[in-house]
Amino acid sequence: MTIHEPSDLVEAFASLDRARLAHMSDEARQQQLDARQLLWEYVESLWQDVERAGERPMVGDKYHALAVVHSLTGSLRTIAFNAVYDTEPHDPEQAG
């Protein structure tokens, strides 16, 4: 199995993710953000565990998979955050 560079994977997935989130309801987008936040917190905890052990997860091949997942989950969280907070309201009455 080939693990791609984090930036390649993130970019390849981001446009698909944004398009799907754009077609979801406000509630569904918020649920995505909540779920992604939990996943990011878990992966961030793994990252910090590795750092506390004196390792450098961004360097070398030993933690490459963790670096890829760390980058991807950060991107997923950011994309969902933007979808929730940077979109125009769907309901014309909410728009003011």
C-alpha positions as CSV (number, residue, x, y, z in Angstrom):
1,M,0.0,0.0,0.0
2,T,1.3,3.4,-0.9
3,I,0.8,6.2,1.6
4,H,0.7,9.5,-0.3
5,E,2.1,12.7,0.9
6,P,-0.3,14.4,3.4
7,S,-0.7,17.5,1.2
8,D,-1.6,15.5,-1.9
9,L,-4.2,13.4,0.0
10,V,-5.7,16.5,1.7
11,E,-6.0,18.4,-1.5
12,A,-7.4,15.5,-3.5
13,F,-10.1,15.0,-0.9
14,A,-10.9,18.6,0.1
15,S,-12.8,19.6,-3.1
16,L,-15.0,16.5,-2.9
17,D,-15.6,17.1,0.8
18,R,-16.5,20.8,0.3
19,A,-19.0,19.9,-2.4
20,R,-20.7,17.3,-0.3
21,L,-20.9,19.5,2.7
22,A,-22.4,22.3,0.6
23,H,-25.4,20.1,-0.2
24,M,-26.0,19.1,3.4
25,S,-28.4,20.7,5.8
26,D,-27.1,23.1,8.5
27,E,-27.8,20.4,11.1
28,A,-25.9,17.8,9.1
29,R,-22.9,20.1,8.6
30,Q,-22.8,20.8,12.4
31,Q,-22.9,17.0,13.0
32,Q,-20.0,16.6,10.7
33,L,-18.1,19.3,12.5
34,D,-18.8,17.7,15.9
35,A,-17.7,14.2,14.7
36,R,-14.6,15.6,13.0
37,Q,-13.6,17.5,16.1
38,L,-13.8,14.3,18.2
39,L,-11.7,12.5,15.6
40,W,-9.1,15.3,15.4
41,E,-8.9,15.4,19.2
42,Y,-8.1,11.7,19.3
43,V,-5.4,11.9,16.6
44,E,-4.0,15.0,18.2
45,S,-3.7,13.0,21.5
46,L,-1.8,10.3,19.6
47,W,0.5,13.0,18.1
48,Q,1.2,14.5,21.6
49,D,1.8,11.0,23.0
50,V,4.5,10.5,20.4
51,E,6.0,13.9,21.1
52,R,6.0,13.3,24.9
53,A,7.9,10.1,24.3
54,G,10.7,12.2,22.8
55,E,9.9,11.3,19.2
56,R,9.3,13.8,16.3
57,P,6.3,12.5,14.3
58,M,6.9,14.9,11.4
59,V,10.4,13.5,10.8
60,G,11.2,10.2,9.1
61,D,9.2,7.2,8.1
62,K,8.4,5.8,11.6
63,Y,5.4,8.0,12.1
64,H,4.5,8.8,8.5
65,A,1.1,7.2,8.7
66,L,0.3,9.3,11.8
67,A,1.6,12.4,10.1
68,V,-0.8,11.7,7.1
69,V,-3.8,11.1,9.4
70,H,-2.9,14.2,11.5
71,S,-2.8,16.4,8.4
72,L,-6.0,14.9,7.0
73,T,-8.0,15.1,10.2
74,G,-6.9,18.7,10.7
75,S,-8.1,19.5,7.1
76,L,-11.4,17.6,7.6
77,R,-12.1,19.7,10.8
78,T,-11.2,23.0,9.1
79,I,-13.4,22.2,6.0
80,A,-16.4,21.4,8.2
81,F,-15.8,24.4,10.4
82,N,-15.8,26.6,7.3
83,A,-18.9,24.9,6.0
84,V,-20.7,25.6,9.3
85,Y,-19.5,29.1,9.9
86,D,-18.7,30.6,6.5
87,T,-21.9,29.8,4.6
88,E,-24.9,31.9,3.9
89,P,-28.1,30.8,5.7
90,H,-30.3,28.6,3.6
91,D,-33.5,30.1,5.1
92,P,-34.2,33.5,3.7
93,E,-35.7,34.6,7.1
94,Q,-32.4,33.8,8.7
95,A,-30.6,36.1,6.3
96,G,-32.3,39.1,7.8
